[in-house]
Amino acid sequence: MKPRTAPKLGDYLAITFLDHAENSKTGSLLFEAVGRLTKITKDDYTLHCWQYVSPIDKAGDDNDSNEHCFSIVRKAIKGIRILK
């Protein structure tokens, strides 16, 4: 399902998309990623699914490995839901 309006930075999204699969008997696989939209390019959307809430906490901890994000190729997207 495509949203009525284009997603914008800061939106919380659920994106279903096709992902590659090595040695798969069925071809590509359908996945879902859920998170806050933190970057938009012509090729992909980047979702953070685990990140600091406070910039003060991030600065104090200084550990980028505590955050997790996924970049989803736009051409592979089958549906986007903007979450409330």
JOMOZI-V878946 format. One record per helix or strand of 3 or more residues. SS is the DSSP state (helix for helix, strand for strand). FROM is the first residue (numbers start at 1). LEN is the number of residues. Records with the same first field share a line. If there is no record, write none. Layout:
SS->FROM-LEN  FROM-LEN
//
This chain:
strand->12-8  29-12  44-7  68-6  77-7
helix->55-7  64-3  74-3
//
